[in-house]
């Protein structure tokens, strides 16, 4: 992958991470938790990518494990509200 493509992908991932996480918090605070968990679950795609990359490049496995646990909790939240 070219350096410019890698930088663009990283920027996209960082914007998605912040955008969907903030949207999830906003929706939850507006008393719409069923939509908040969906938004936060979407943000987990970006979180998993970022923390996996941090684990591989800087040997920081703690955040990656934490992200996987939060992802499981959000999946249970989606099941609770939507199924």
mmCIF file of the N, C-alpha and C atoms, coordinates in Angstrom:
data_MODEL
# 
_entry.id   MODEL 
# 
loop_
_atom_site.group_PDB 
_atom_site.id 
_atom_site.type_symbol 
_atom_site.label_atom_id 
_atom_site.label_alt_id 
_atom_site.label_comp_id 
_atom_site.label_asym_id 
_atom_site.label_entity_id 
_atom_site.label_seq_id 
_atom_site.pdbx_PDB_ins_code 
_atom_site.Cartn_x 
_atom_site.Cartn_y 
_atom_site.Cartn_z 
_atom_site.occupancy 
_atom_site.B_iso_or_equiv 
_atom_site.pdbx_formal_charge 
_atom_site.auth_seq_id 
_atom_site.auth_comp_id 
_atom_site.auth_asym_id 
_atom_site.auth_atom_id 
_atom_site.pdbx_PDB_model_num 
ATOM 1   N N  . UNK A 1 1  ? 0.846   -1.178 0.000  1.00 0.00 ? 1  UNK A N  1 
ATOM 2   C CA . UNK A 1 1  ? 0.000   0.000  0.000  1.00 0.00 ? 1  UNK A CA 1 
ATOM 3   C C  . UNK A 1 1  ? 0.892   1.241  0.000  1.00 0.00 ? 1  UNK A C  1 
ATOM 4   N N  . UNK A 1 2  ? 0.561   2.212  -0.814 1.00 0.00 ? 2  UNK A N  1 
ATOM 5   C CA . UNK A 1 2  ? 1.349   3.432  -0.896 1.00 0.00 ? 2  UNK A CA 1 
ATOM 6   C C  . UNK A 1 2  ? 1.163   4.282  0.354  1.00 0.00 ? 2  UNK A C  1 
ATOM 7   N N  . UNK A 1 3  ? 2.143   5.106  0.620  1.00 0.00 ? 3  UNK A N  1 
ATOM 8   C CA . UNK A 1 3  ? 2.104   5.965  1.814  1.00 0.00 ? 3  UNK A CA 1 
ATOM 9   C C  . UNK A 1 3  ? 0.882   6.883  1.803  1.00 0.00 ? 3  UNK A C  1 
ATOM 10  N N  . UNK A 1 4  ? 0.558   7.455  0.661  1.00 0.00 ? 4  UNK A N  1 
ATOM 11  C CA . UNK A 1 4  ? -0.602  8.353  0.559  1.00 0.00 ? 4  UNK A CA 1 
ATOM 12  C C  . UNK A 1 4  ? -1.896  7.593  0.831  1.00 0.00 ? 4  UNK A C  1 
ATOM 13  N N  . UNK A 1 5  ? -2.025  6.371  0.300  1.00 0.00 ? 5  UNK A N  1 
ATOM 14  C CA . UNK A 1 5  ? -3.215  5.556  0.545  1.00 0.00 ? 5  UNK A CA 1 
ATOM 15  C C  . UNK A 1 5  ? -3.322  5.188  2.011  1.00 0.00 ? 5  UNK A C  1 
ATOM 16  N N  . UNK A 1 6  ? -2.208  4.837  2.624  1.00 0.00 ? 6  UNK A N  1 
ATOM 17  C CA . UNK A 1 6  ? -2.185  4.476  4.042  1.00 0.00 ? 6  UNK A CA 1 
ATOM 18  C C  . UNK A 1 6  ? -2.610  5.669  4.898  1.00 0.00 ? 6  UNK A C  1 
ATOM 19  N N  . UNK A 1 7  ? -2.106  6.844  4.553  1.00 0.00 ? 7  UNK A N  1 
ATOM 20  C CA . UNK A 1 7  ? -2.456  8.056  5.299  1.00 0.00 ? 7  UNK A CA 1 
ATOM 21  C C  . UNK A 1 7  ? -3.942  8.373  5.141  1.00 0.00 ? 7  UNK A C  1 
ATOM 22  N N  . UNK A 1 8  ? -4.473  8.219  3.932  1.00 0.00 ? 8  UNK A N  1 
ATOM 23  C CA . UNK A 1 8  ? -5.896  8.470  3.683  1.00 0.00 ? 8  UNK A CA 1 
ATOM 24  C C  . UNK A 1 8  ? -6.768  7.491  4.455  1.00 0.00 ? 8  UNK A C  1 
ATOM 25  N N  . UNK A 1 9  ? -6.384  6.219  4.450  1.00 0.00 ? 9  UNK A N  1 
ATOM 26  C CA . UNK A 1 9  ? -7.132  5.215  5.205  1.00 0.00 ? 9  UNK A CA 1 
ATOM 27  C C  . UNK A 1 9  ? -7.099  5.530  6.695  1.00 0.00 ? 9  UNK A C  1 
ATOM 28  N N  . UNK A 1 10 ? -5.952  5.905  7.209  1.00 0.00 ? 10 UNK A N  1 
ATOM 29  C CA . UNK A 1 10 ? -5.833  6.234  8.618  1.00 0.00 ? 10 UNK A CA 1 
ATOM 30  C C  . UNK A 1 10 ? -6.707  7.439  8.972  1.00 0.00 ? 10 UNK A C  1 
ATOM 31  N N  . UNK A 1 11 ? -6.717  8.464  8.120  1.00 0.00 ? 11 UNK A N  1 
ATOM 32  C CA . UNK A 1 11 ? -7.564  9.632  8.366  1.00 0.00 ? 11 UNK A CA 1 
ATOM 33  C C  . UNK A 1 11 ? -9.042  9.259  8.359  1.00 0.00 ? 11 UNK A C  1 
ATOM 34  N N  . UNK A 1 12 ? -9.445  8.425  7.404  1.00 0.00 ? 12 UNK A N  1 
ATOM 35  C CA . UNK A 1 12 ? -10.825 7.959  7.335  1.00 0.00 ? 12 UNK A CA 1 
ATOM 36  C C  . UNK A 1 12 ? -11.207 7.198  8.603  1.00 0.00 ? 12 UNK A C  1 
ATOM 37  N N  . UNK A 1 13 ? -10.315 6.323  9.061  1.00 0.00 ? 13 UNK A N  1 
ATOM 38  C CA . UNK A 1 13 ? -10.586 5.542  10.257 1.00 0.00 ? 13 UNK A CA 1 
ATOM 39  C C  . UNK A 1 13 ? -10.712 6.436  11.493 1.00 0.00 ? 13 UNK A C  1 
ATOM 40  N N  . UNK A 1 14 ? -9.867  7.437  11.606 1.00 0.00 ? 14 UNK A N  1 
ATOM 41  C CA . UNK A 1 14 ? -9.925  8.328  12.761 1.00 0.00 ? 14 UNK A CA 1 
ATOM 42  C C  . UNK A 1 14 ? -11.199 9.171  12.755 1.00 0.00 ? 14 UNK A C  1 
ATOM 43  N N  . UNK A 1 15 ? -11.618 9.625  11.588 1.00 0.00 ? 15 UNK A N  1 
ATOM 44  C CA . UNK A 1 15 ? -12.861 10.401 11.495 1.00 0.00 ? 15 UNK A CA 1 
ATOM 45  C C  . UNK A 1 15 ? -14.063 9.518  11.826 1.00 0.00 ? 15 UNK A C  1 
ATOM 46  N N  . UNK A 1 16 ? -14.076 8.306  11.307 1.00 0.00 ? 16 UNK A N  1 
ATOM 47  C CA . UNK A 1 16 ? -15.166 7.374  11.618 1.00 0.00 ? 16 UNK A CA 1 
ATOM 48  C C  . UNK A 1 16 ? -15.214 7.016  13.083 1.00 0.00 ? 16 UNK A C  1 
ATOM 49  N N  . UNK A 1 17 ? -14.064 6.820  13.672 1.00 0.00 ? 17 UNK A N  1 
ATOM 50  C CA . UNK A 1 17 ? -13.975 6.476  15.095 1.00 0.00 ? 17 UNK A CA 1 
ATOM 51  C C  . UNK A 1 17 ? -14.605 7.575  15.945 1.00 0.00 ? 17 UNK A C  1 
ATOM 52  N N  . UNK A 1 18 ? -14.176 8.799  15.739 1.00 0.00 ? 18 UNK A N  1 
ATOM 53  C CA . UNK A 1 18 ? -14.698 9.916  16.533 1.00 0.00 ? 18 UNK A CA 1 
ATOM 54  C C  . UNK A 1 18 ? -16.160 10.194 16.184 1.00 0.00 ? 18 UNK A C  1 
ATOM 55  N N  . UNK A 1 19 ? -16.480 10.212 14.892 1.00 0.00 ? 19 UNK A N  1 
ATOM 56  C CA . UNK A 1 19 ? -17.835 10.564 14.467 1.00 0.00 ? 19 UNK A CA 1 
ATOM 57  C C  . UNK A 1 19 ? -18.900 9.622  14.992 1.00 0.00 ? 19 UNK A C  1 
ATOM 58  N N  . UNK A 1 20 ? -18.718 8.320  14.794 1.00 0.00 ? 20 UNK A N  1 
ATOM 59  C CA . UNK A 1 20 ? -19.735 7.370  15.230 1.00 0.00 ? 20 UNK A CA 1 
ATOM 60  C C  . UNK A 1 20 ? -19.779 7.217  16.750 1.00 0.00 ? 20 UNK A C  1 
ATOM 61  N N  . UNK A 1 21 ? -18.624 7.347  17.406 1.00 0.00 ? 21 UNK A N  1 
ATOM 62  C CA . UNK A 1 21 ? -18.625 7.269  18.868 1.00 0.00 ? 21 UNK A CA 1 
ATOM 63  C C  . UNK A 1 21 ? -19.384 8.451  19.459 1.00 0.00 ? 21 UNK A C  1 
ATOM 64  N N  . UNK A 1 22 ? -19.102 9.650  18.963 1.00 0.00 ? 22 UNK A N  1 
ATOM 65  C CA . UNK A 1 22 ? -19.801 10.838 19.460 1.00 0.00 ? 22 UNK A CA 1 
ATOM 66  C C  . UNK A 1 22 ? -21.296 10.771 19.142 1.00 0.00 ? 22 UNK A C  1 
ATOM 67  N N  . UNK A 1 23 ? -21.640 10.302 17.941 1.00 0.00 ? 23 UNK A N  1 
ATOM 68  C CA . UNK A 1 23 ? -23.051 10.163 17.588 1.00 0.00 ? 23 UNK A CA 1 
ATOM 69  C C  . UNK A 1 23 ? -23.749 9.186  18.527 1.00 0.00 ? 23 UNK A C  1 
ATOM 70  N N  . UNK A 1 24 ? -23.072 8.088  18.861 1.00 0.00 ? 24 UNK A N  1 
ATOM 71  C CA . UNK A 1 24 ? -23.647 7.120  19.786 1.00 0.00 ? 24 UNK A CA 1 
ATOM 72  C C  . UNK A 1 24 ? -23.892 7.712  21.165 1.00 0.00 ? 24 UNK A C  1 
ATOM 73  N N  . UNK A 1 25 ? -22.935 8.476  21.666 1.00 0.00 ? 25 UNK A N  1 
ATOM 74  C CA . UNK A 1 25 ? -23.114 9.132  22.963 1.00 0.00 ? 25 UNK A CA 1 
ATOM 75  C C  . UNK A 1 25 ? -24.240 10.154 22.899 1.00 0.00 ? 25 UNK A C  1 
ATOM 76  N N  . UNK A 1 26 ? -24.298 10.899 21.803 1.00 0.00 ? 26 UNK A N  1 
ATOM 77  C CA . UNK A 1 26 ? -25.343 11.905 21.644 1.00 0.00 ? 26 UNK A CA 1 
ATOM 78  C C  . UNK A 1 26 ? -26.724 11.254 21.615 1.00 0.00 ? 26 UNK A C  1 
ATOM 79  N N  . UNK A 1 27 ? -26.877 10.215 20.831 1.00 0.00 ? 27 UNK A N  1 
ATOM 80  C CA . UNK A 1 27 ? -28.168 9.531  20.750 1.00 0.00 ? 27 UNK A CA 1 
ATOM 81  C C  . UNK A 1 27 ? -28.571 8.931  22.085 1.00 0.00 ? 27 UNK A C  1 
ATOM 82  N N  . UNK A 1 28 ? -27.622 8.386  22.807 1.00 0.00 ? 28 UNK A N  1 
ATOM 83  C CA . UNK A 1 28 ? -27.924 7.819  24.120 1.00 0.00 ? 28 UNK A CA 1 
ATOM 84  C C  . UNK A 1 28 ? -28.355 8.915  25.084 1.00 0.00 ? 28 UNK A C  1 
ATOM 85  N N  . UNK A 1 29 ? -27.675 10.067 25.042 1.00 0.00 ? 29 UNK A N  1 
ATOM 86  C CA . UNK A 1 29 ? -28.030 11.161 25.949 1.00 0.00 ? 29 UNK A CA 1 
ATOM 87  C C  . UNK A 1 29 ? -29.358 11.799 25.569 1.00 0.00 ? 29 UNK A C  1 
ATOM 88  N N  . UNK A 1 30 ? -29.777 11.654 24.318 1.00 0.00 ? 30 UNK A N  1 
ATOM 89  C CA . UNK A 1 30 ? -31.085 12.154 23.894 1.00 0.00 ? 30 UNK A CA 1 
ATOM 90  C C  . UNK A 1 30 ? -32.195 11.136 24.145 1.00 0.00 ? 30 UNK A C  1 
ATOM 91  N N  . UNK A 1 31 ? -31.893 10.150 24.953 1.00 0.00 ? 31 UNK A N  1 
ATOM 92  C CA . UNK A 1 31 ? -32.827 9.085  25.339 1.00 0.00 ? 31 UNK A CA 1 
ATOM 93  C C  . UNK A 1 31 ? -33.270 8.242  24.146 1.00 0.00 ? 31 UNK A C  1 
ATOM 94  N N  . UNK A 1 32 ? -32.304 7.971  23.282 1.00 0.00 ? 32 UNK A N  1 
ATOM 95  C CA . UNK A 1 32 ? -32.500 7.058  22.161 1.00 0.00 ? 32 UNK A CA 1 
ATOM 96  C C  . UNK A 1 32 ? -31.426 5.972  22.200 1.00 0.00 ? 32 UNK A C  1 
ATOM 97  N N  . UNK A 1 33 ? -31.381 5.206  23.296 1.00 0.00 ? 33 UNK A N  1 
ATOM 98  C CA . UNK A 1 33 ? -30.280 4.236  23.435 1.00 0.00 ? 33 UNK A CA 1 
ATOM 99  C C  . UNK A 1 33 ? -30.289 3.147  22.382 1.00 0.00 ? 33 UNK A C  1 
ATOM 100 N N  . UNK A 1 34 ? -31.453 2.819  21.829 1.00 0.00 ? 34 UNK A N  1 
ATOM 101 C CA . UNK A 1 34 ? -31.497 1.771  20.813 1.00 0.00 ? 34 UNK A CA 1 
ATOM 102 C C  . UNK A 1 34 ? -30.732 2.190  19.564 1.00 0.00 ? 34 UNK A C  1 
ATOM 103 N N  . UNK A 1 35 ? -30.715 3.482  19.264 1.00 0.00 ? 35 UNK A N  1 
ATOM 104 C CA . UNK A 1 35 ? -29.937 3.977  18.129 1.00 0.00 ? 35 UNK A CA 1 
ATOM 105 C C  . UNK A 1 35 ? -28.488 4.264  18.535 1.00 0.00 ? 35 UNK A C  1 
ATOM 106 N N  . UNK A 1 36 ? -28.303 4.626  19.791 1.00 0.00 ? 36 UNK A N  1 
ATOM 107 C CA . UNK A 1 36 ? -26.961 4.873  20.308 1.00 0.00 ? 36 UNK A CA 1 
ATOM 108 C C  . UNK A 1 36 ? -26.089 3.631  20.262 1.00 0.00 ? 36 UNK A C  1 
ATOM 109 N N  . UNK A 1 37 ? -26.669 2.472  20.626 1.00 0.00 ? 37 UNK A N  1 
ATOM 110 C CA . UNK A 1 37 ? -25.860 1.245  20.595 1.00 0.00 ? 37 UNK A CA 1 
ATOM 111 C C  . UNK A 1 37 ? -25.525 0.841  19.162 1.00 0.00 ? 37 UNK A C  1 
ATOM 112 N N  . UNK A 1 38 ? -26.426 1.119  18.227 1.00 0.00 ? 38 UNK A N  1 
ATOM 113 C CA . UNK A 1 38 ? -26.131 0.825  16.814 1.00 0.00 ? 38 UNK A CA 1 
ATOM 114 C C  . UNK A 1 38 ? -24.961 1.689  16.336 1.00 0.00 ? 38 UNK A C  1 
ATOM 115 N N  . UNK A 1 39 ? -25.013 2.977  16.642 1.00 0.00 ? 39 UNK A N  1 
ATOM 116 C CA . UNK A 1 39 ? -23.938 3.879  16.230 1.00 0.00 ? 39 UNK A CA 1 
ATOM 117 C C  . UNK A 1 39 ? -22.617 3.489  16.876 1.00 0.00 ? 39 UNK A C  1 
ATOM 118 N N  . UNK A 1 40 ? -22.654 3.165  18.160 1.00 0.00 ? 40 UNK A N  1 
ATOM 119 C CA . UNK A 1 40 ? -21.423 2.755  18.835 1.00 0.00 ? 40 UNK A CA 1 
ATOM 120 C C  . UNK A 1 40 ? -20.911 1.421  18.303 1.00 0.00 ? 40 UNK A C  1 
ATOM 121 N N  . UNK A 1 41 ? -21.805 0.537  17.917 1.00 0.00 ? 41 UNK A N  1 
ATOM 122 C CA . UNK A 1 41 ? -21.362 -0.733 17.333 1.00 0.00 ? 41 UNK A CA 1 
ATOM 123 C C  . UNK A 1 41 ? -20.686 -0.490 15.985 1.00 0.00 ? 41 UNK A C  1 
ATOM 124 N N  . UNK A 1 42 ? -21.200 0.442  15.201 1.00 0.00 ? 42 UNK A N  1 
ATOM 125 C CA . UNK A 1 42 ? -20.542 0.802  13.949 1.00 0.00 ? 42 UNK A CA 1 
ATOM 126 C C  . UNK A 1 42 ? -19.159 1.379  14.237 1.00 0.00 ? 42 UNK A C  1 
ATOM 127 N N  . UNK A 1 43 ? -19.062 2.203  15.288 1.00 0.00 ? 43 UNK A N  1 
ATOM 128 C CA . UNK A 1 43 ? -17.762 2.805  15.627 1.00 0.00 ? 43 UNK A CA 1 
ATOM 129 C C  . UNK A 1 43 ? -16.744 1.755  16.051 1.00 0.00 ? 43 UNK A C  1 
ATOM 130 N N  . UNK A 1 44 ? -17.208 0.612  16.514 1.00 0.00 ? 44 UNK A N  1 
ATOM 131 C CA . UNK A 1 44 ? -16.287 -0.440 16.944 1.00 0.00 ? 44 UNK A CA 1 
ATOM 132 C C  . UNK A 1 44 ? -15.454 -0.980 15.792 1.00 0.00 ? 44 UNK A C  1 
ATOM 133 N N  . UNK A 1 45 ? -15.975 -0.913 14.569 1.00 0.00 ? 45 UNK A N  1 
ATOM 134 C CA . UNK A 1 45 ? -15.178 -1.313 13.404 1.00 0.00 ? 45 UNK A CA 1 
ATOM 135 C C  . UNK A 1 45 ? -13.906 -0.464 13.360 1.00 0.00 ? 45 UNK A C  1 
ATOM 136 N N  . UNK A 1 46 ? -14.073 0.834  13.555 1.00 0.00 ? 46 UNK A N  1 
ATOM 137 C CA . UNK A 1 46 ? -12.940 1.758  13.523 1.00 0.00 ? 46 UNK A CA 1 
ATOM 138 C C  . UNK A 1 46 ? -12.042 1.578  14.742 1.00 0.00 ? 46 UNK A C  1 
ATOM 139 N N  . UNK A 1 47 ? -12.660 1.330  15.902 1.00 0.00 ? 47 UNK A N  1 
ATOM 140 C CA . UNK A 1 47 ? -11.878 1.109  17.120 1.00 0.00 ? 47 UNK A CA 1 
ATOM 141 C C  . UNK A 1 47 ? -11.034 -0.158 17.008 1.00 0.00 ? 47 UNK A C  1 
ATOM 142 N N  . UNK A 1 48 ? -11.628 -1.228 16.497 1.00 0.00 ? 48 UNK A N  1 
ATOM 143 C CA . UNK A 1 48 ? -10.884 -2.490 16.365 1.00 0.00 ? 48 UNK A CA 1 
ATOM 144 C C  . UNK A 1 48 ? -9.699  -2.302 15.423 1.00 0.00 ? 48 UNK A C  1 
ATOM 145 N N  . UNK A 1 49 ? -9.914  -1.625 14.313 1.00 0.00 ? 49 UNK A N  1 
ATOM 146 C CA . UNK A 1 49 ? -8.820  -1.367 13.383 1.00 0.00 ? 49 UNK A CA 1 
ATOM 147 C C  . UNK A 1 49 ? -7.701  -0.573 14.060 1.00 0.00 ? 49 UNK A C  1 
ATOM 148 N N  . UNK A 1 50 ? -8.066  0.509  14.724 1.00 0.00 ? 50 UNK A N  1 
ATOM 149 C CA . UNK A 1 50 ? -7.066  1.385  15.340 1.00 0.00 ? 50 UNK A CA 1 
ATOM 150 C C  . UNK A 1 50 ? -6.305  0.693  16.462 1.00 0.00 ? 50 UNK A C  1 
ATOM 151 N N  . UNK A 1 51 ? -7.034  -0.038 17.308 1.00 0.00 ? 51 UNK A N  1 
ATOM 152 C CA . UNK A 1 51 ? -6.348  -0.692 18.425 1.00 0.00 ? 51 UNK A CA 1 
ATOM 153 C C  . UNK A 1 51 ? -5.544  -1.903 17.970 1.00 0.00 ? 51 UNK A C  1 
ATOM 154 N N  . UNK A 1 52 ? -6.003  -2.588 16.912 1.00 0.00 ? 52 UNK A N  1 
ATOM 155 C CA . UNK A 1 52 ? -5.209  -3.684 16.366 1.00 0.00 ? 52 UNK A CA 1 
ATOM 156 C C  . UNK A 1 52 ? -3.897  -3.144 15.799 1.00 0.00 ? 52 UNK A C  1 
ATOM 157 N N  . UNK A 1 53 ? -4.001  -2.032 15.096 1.00 0.00 ? 53 UNK A N  1 
ATOM 158 C CA . UNK A 1 53 ? -2.814  -1.407 14.540 1.00 0.00 ? 53 UNK A CA 1 
ATOM 159 C C  . UNK A 1 53 ? -1.852  -0.974 15.655 1.00 0.00 ? 53 UNK A C  1 
ATOM 160 N N  . UNK A 1 54 ? -2.395  -0.409 16.737 1.00 0.00 ? 54 UNK A N  1 
ATOM 161 C CA . UNK A 1 54 ? -1.564  -0.005 17.879 1.00 0.00 ? 54 UNK A CA 1 
ATOM 162 C C  . UNK A 1 54 ? -0.919  -1.218 18.536 1.00 0.00 ? 54 UNK A C  1 
ATOM 163 N N  . UNK A 1 55 ? -1.652  -2.324 18.581 1.00 0.00 ? 55 UNK A N  1 
ATOM 164 C CA . UNK A 1 55 ? -1.101  -3.544 19.172 1.00 0.00 ? 55 UNK A CA 1 
ATOM 165 C C  . UNK A 1 55 ? 0.075   -4.046 18.337 1.00 0.00 ? 55 UNK A C  1 
ATOM 166 N N  . UNK A 1 56 ? -0.095  -4.084 17.027 1.00 0.00 ? 56 UNK A N  1 
ATOM 167 C CA . UNK A 1 56 ? 0.959   -4.615 16.167 1.00 0.00 ? 56 UNK A CA 1 
ATOM 168 C C  . UNK A 1 56 ? 2.168   -3.690 16.077 1.00 0.00 ? 56 UNK A C  1 
ATOM 169 N N  . UNK A 1 57 ? 1.929   -2.379 16.069 1.00 0.00 ? 57 UNK A N  1 
ATOM 170 C CA . UNK A 1 57 ? 3.036   -1.442 15.900 1.00 0.00 ? 57 UNK A CA 1 
ATOM 171 C C  . UNK A 1 57 ? 3.720   -1.077 17.212 1.00 0.00 ? 57 UNK A C  1 
ATOM 172 N N  . UNK A 1 58 ? 2.978   -1.043 18.313 1.00 0.00 ? 58 UNK A N  1 
ATOM 173 C CA . UNK A 1 58 ? 3.554   -0.569 19.573 1.00 0.00 ? 58 UNK A CA 1 
ATOM 174 C C  . UNK A 1 58 ? 3.367   -1.561 20.723 1.00 0.00 ? 58 UNK A C  1 
ATOM 175 N N  . UNK A 1 59 ? 2.902   -2.771 20.396 1.00 0.00 ? 59 UNK A N  1 
ATOM 176 C CA . UNK A 1 59 ? 2.718   -3.824 21.392 1.00 0.00 ? 59 UNK A CA 1 
ATOM 177 C C  . UNK A 1 59 ? 1.785   -3.401 22.528 1.00 0.00 ? 59 UNK A C  1 
ATOM 178 N N  . UNK A 1 60 ? 0.722   -2.662 22.192 1.00 0.00 ? 60 UNK A N  1 
ATOM 179 C CA . UNK A 1 60 ? -0.262  -2.216 23.171 1.00 0.00 ? 60 UNK A CA 1 
ATOM 180 C C  . UNK A 1 60 ? -1.515  -3.071 23.034 1.00 0.00 ? 60 UNK A C  1 
ATOM 181 N N  . UNK A 1 61 ? -1.491  -4.215 23.677 1.00 0.00 ? 61 UNK A N  1 
ATOM 182 C CA . UNK A 1 61 ? -2.594  -5.166 23.539 1.00 0.00 ? 61 UNK A CA 1 
ATOM 183 C C  . UNK A 1 61 ? -3.780  -4.827 24.440 1.00 0.00 ? 61 UNK A C  1 
ATOM 184 N N  . UNK A 1 62 ? -3.557  -4.049 25.492 1.00 0.00 ? 62 UNK A N  1 
ATOM 185 C CA . UNK A 1 62 ? -4.618  -3.752 26.452 1.00 0.00 ? 62 UNK A CA 1 
ATOM 186 C C  . UNK A 1 62 ? -5.826  -3.078 25.833 1.00 0.00 ? 62 UNK A C  1 
ATOM 187 N N  . UNK A 1 63 ? -5.604  -2.069 25.018 1.00 0.00 ? 63 UNK A N  1 
ATOM 188 C CA . UNK A 1 63 ? -6.720  -1.375 24.372 1.00 0.00 ? 63 UNK A CA 1 
ATOM 189 C C  . UNK A 1 63 ? -7.439  -2.277 23.380 1.00 0.00 ? 63 UNK A C  1 
ATOM 190 N N  . UNK A 1 64 ? -6.691  -3.137 22.706 1.00 0.00 ? 64 UNK A N  1 
ATOM 191 C CA . UNK A 1 64 ? -7.324  -4.055 21.761 1.00 0.00 ? 64 UNK A CA 1 
ATOM 192 C C  . UNK A 1 64 ? -8.255  -5.020 22.492 1.00 0.00 ? 64 UNK A C  1 
ATOM 193 N N  . UNK A 1 65 ? -7.791  -5.580 23.588 1.00 0.00 ? 65 UNK A N  1 
ATOM 194 C CA . UNK A 1 65 ? -8.630  -6.490 24.379 1.00 0.00 ? 65 UNK A CA 1 
ATOM 195 C C  . UNK A 1 65 ? -9.844  -5.743 24.920 1.00 0.00 ? 65 UNK A C  1 
ATOM 196 N N  . UNK A 1 66 ? -9.631  -4.531 25.411 1.00 0.00 ? 66 UNK A N  1 
ATOM 197 C CA . UNK A 1 66 ? -10.731 -3.718 25.921 1.00 0.00 ? 66 UNK A CA 1 
ATOM 198 C C  . UNK A 1 66 ? -11.759 -3.447 24.822 1.00 0.00 ? 66 UNK A C  1 
ATOM 199 N N  . UNK A 1 67 ? -11.298 -3.162 23.628 1.00 0.00 ? 67 UNK A N  1 
ATOM 200 C CA . UNK A 1 67 ? -12.195 -2.902 22.501 1.00 0.00 ? 67 UNK A CA 1 
ATOM 201 C C  . UNK A 1 67 ? -13.018 -4.136 22.160 1.00 0.00 ? 67 UNK A C  1 
ATOM 202 N N  . UNK A 1 68 ? -12.408 -5.303 22.209 1.00 0.00 ? 68 UNK A N  1 
ATOM 203 C CA . UNK A 1 68 ? -13.155 -6.534 21.940 1.00 0.00 ? 68 UNK A CA 1 
ATOM 204 C C  . UNK A 1 68 ? -14.231 -6.764 22.991 1.00 0.00 ? 68 UNK A C  1 
ATOM 205 N N  . UNK A 1 69 ? -13.940 -6.462 24.245 1.00 0.00 ? 69 UNK A N  1 
ATOM 206 C CA . UNK A 1 69 ? -14.927 -6.614 25.321 1.00 0.00 ? 69 UNK A CA 1 
ATOM 207 C C  . UNK A 1 69 ? -16.077 -5.626 25.128 1.00 0.00 ? 69 UNK A C  1 
ATOM 208 N N  . UNK A 1 70 ? -15.755 -4.380 24.817 1.00 0.00 ? 70 UNK A N  1 
ATOM 209 C CA . UNK A 1 70 ? -16.801 -3.369 24.579 1.00 0.00 ? 70 UNK A CA 1 
ATOM 210 C C  . UNK A 1 70 ? -17.648 -3.762 23.371 1.00 0.00 ? 70 UNK A C  1 
ATOM 211 N N  . UNK A 1 71 ? -17.030 -4.317 22.350 1.00 0.00 ? 71 UNK A N  1 
ATOM 212 C CA . UNK A 1 71 ? -17.781 -4.775 21.180 1.00 0.00 ? 71 UNK A CA 1 
ATOM 213 C C  . UNK A 1 71 ? -18.789 -5.845 21.568 1.00 0.00 ? 71 UNK A C  1 
ATOM 214 N N  . UNK A 1 72 ? -18.377 -6.791 22.391 1.00 0.00 ? 72 UNK A N  1 
ATOM 215 C CA . UNK A 1 72 ? -19.297 -7.839 22.860 1.00 0.00 ? 72 UNK A CA 1 
ATOM 216 C C  . UNK A 1 72 ? -20.448 -7.231 23.668 1.00 0.00 ? 72 UNK A C  1 
ATOM 217 N N  . UNK A 1 73 ? -20.154 -6.262 24.510 1.00 0.00 ? 73 UNK A N  1 
ATOM 218 C CA . UNK A 1 73 ? -21.194 -5.608 25.304 1.00 0.00 ? 73 UNK A CA 1 
ATOM 219 C C  . UNK A 1 73 ? -22.180 -4.875 24.388 1.00 0.00 ? 73 UNK A C  1 
ATOM 220 N N  . UNK A 1 74 ? -21.675 -4.204 23.371 1.00 0.00 ? 74 UNK A N  1 
ATOM 221 C CA . UNK A 1 74 ? -22.557 -3.503 22.438 1.00 0.00 ? 74 UNK A CA 1 
ATOM 222 C C  . UNK A 1 74 ? -23.415 -4.475 21.633 1.00 0.00 ? 74 UNK A C  1 
ATOM 223 N N  . UNK A 1 75 ? -22.864 -5.623 21.285 1.00 0.00 ? 75 UNK A N  1 
ATOM 224 C CA . UNK A 1 75 ? -23.667 -6.644 20.593 1.00 0.00 ? 75 UNK A CA 1 
ATOM 225 C C  . UNK A 1 75 ? -24.818 -7.088 21.480 1.00 0.00 ? 75 UNK A C  1 
ATOM 226 N N  . UNK A 1 76 ? -24.556 -7.287 22.764 1.00 0.00 ? 76 UNK A N  1 
ATOM 227 C CA . UNK A 1 76 ? -25.635 -7.639 23.694 1.00 0.00 ? 76 UNK A CA 1 
ATOM 228 C C  . UNK A 1 76 ? -26.656 -6.497 23.805 1.00 0.00 ? 76 UNK A C  1 
ATOM 229 N N  . UNK A 1 77 ? -26.175 -5.243 23.727 1.00 0.00 ? 77 UNK A N  1 
ATOM 230 C CA . UNK A 1 77 ? -27.096 -4.101 23.749 1.00 0.00 ? 77 UNK A CA 1 
ATOM 231 C C  . UNK A 1 77 ? -27.994 -4.083 22.536 1.00 0.00 ? 77 UNK A C  1 
ATOM 232 N N  . UNK A 1 78 ? -27.441 -4.362 21.366 1.00 0.00 ? 78 UNK A N  1 
ATOM 233 C CA . UNK A 1 78 ? -28.253 -4.424 20.156 1.00 0.00 ? 78 UNK A CA 1 
ATOM 234 C C  . UNK A 1 78 ? -29.272 -5.545 20.265 1.00 0.00 ? 78 UNK A C  1 
ATOM 235 N N  . UNK A 1 79 ? -28.852 -6.692 20.747 1.00 0.00 ? 79 UNK A N  1 
ATOM 236 C CA . UNK A 1 79 ? -29.789 -7.807 20.946 1.00 0.00 ? 79 UNK A CA 1 
ATOM 237 C C  . UNK A 1 79 ? -30.890 -7.404 21.916 1.00 0.00 ? 79 UNK A C  1 
ATOM 238 N N  . UNK A 1 80 ? -30.541 -6.723 22.990 1.00 0.00 ? 80 UNK A N  1 
ATOM 239 C CA . UNK A 1 80 ? -31.507 -6.302 24.005 1.00 0.00 ? 80 UNK A CA 1 
ATOM 240 C C  . UNK A 1 80 ? -32.546 -5.340 23.429 1.00 0.00 ? 80 UNK A C  1 
ATOM 241 N N  . UNK A 1 81 ? -32.114 -4.358 22.642 1.00 0.00 ? 81 UNK A N  1 
ATOM 242 C CA . UNK A 1 81 ? -33.033 -3.350 22.138 1.00 0.00 ? 81 UNK A CA 1 
ATOM 243 C C  . UNK A 1 81 ? -33.746 -3.743 20.846 1.00 0.00 ? 81 UNK A C  1 
ATOM 244 N N  . UNK A 1 82 ? -33.126 -4.543 20.016 1.00 0.00 ? 82 UNK A N  1 
ATOM 245 C CA . UNK A 1 82 ? -33.669 -4.787 18.683 1.00 0.00 ? 82 UNK A CA 1 
ATOM 246 C C  . UNK A 1 82 ? -34.214 -6.197 18.445 1.00 0.00 ? 82 UNK A C  1 
ATOM 247 N N  . UNK A 1 83 ? -33.848 -7.156 19.263 1.00 0.00 ? 83 UNK A N  1 
ATOM 248 C CA . UNK A 1 83 ? -34.356 -8.526 19.015 1.00 0.00 ? 83 UNK A CA 1 
ATOM 249 C C  . UNK A 1 83 ? -35.242 -9.008 20.143 1.00 0.00 ? 83 UNK A C  1 
# 
